[in-house]
Amino acid sequence: MRQLTFRAKLRVLVVAVAVTLLAVLAGSAAIGTQRSPELADVESRLVPKLQLGREVRDEFEQLSKGMQDAVAAQDEAALDATEATRDRLYELIASPDLLDASEAAALREAVQKYDEVARSISRRMIEGETGEGIVDDIAKMQARRAEVAKLIKQTATLSQSELSEGFARIQSASSRADTFSLLIG
């Protein structure tokens, strides 16, 4: 085999460097496309769900407290004003793409049932009703309240495992990127 000229050796070297550079760029782009969806999931779904859970819980607490305050003040207008809080809660529950549709429907139904019972009892108490019947109904209302709180925790609150899994996927993609970087040196 014949000896390559200096010019030919230089061309082979330039081509080898160019091919290596293209391989590095392609590999980096591939790693980046693997990491991007995982990060986007955390940014677009998990972080908003974390915020939504807090807002739903706070709005529900405000609804309950507003009804209690209205009864304590014997103020039917204040009780009526809690409807705005209830409506904001319904809007939060209807947040698109953050809650499973069937879970959101179940949560809304539970809030609605609680609201109907709590509002009725509050009106009766403002009107001065007392006795064993209202005490029994208050116990039923408290059970509905507990059911709503449980559903909020199950549906609208970001679980520790859900958040951990999202970050684990990002960590895995980052680890693959680090390994690739070490391999190409």
Secondary structure, DSSP 8 states (H G I E B T S, - for coil): -----HHHHHHHHHHHHHHHHHHHHHHHHHHHHHHHHHHHHIIIIIHHHHHHHHHHHHHHHHHHHHHHHHHHHT-HHHHHHHHHHHHHHHHHHT-TTTS-HHHHHHHHHHHHHHHHHHHHHHHHHHTT--SHHHHHHHHHHHHHHHHHHHHIIIIIS--HHHHHHHHHHHHHHHHHHHHHHHHH-
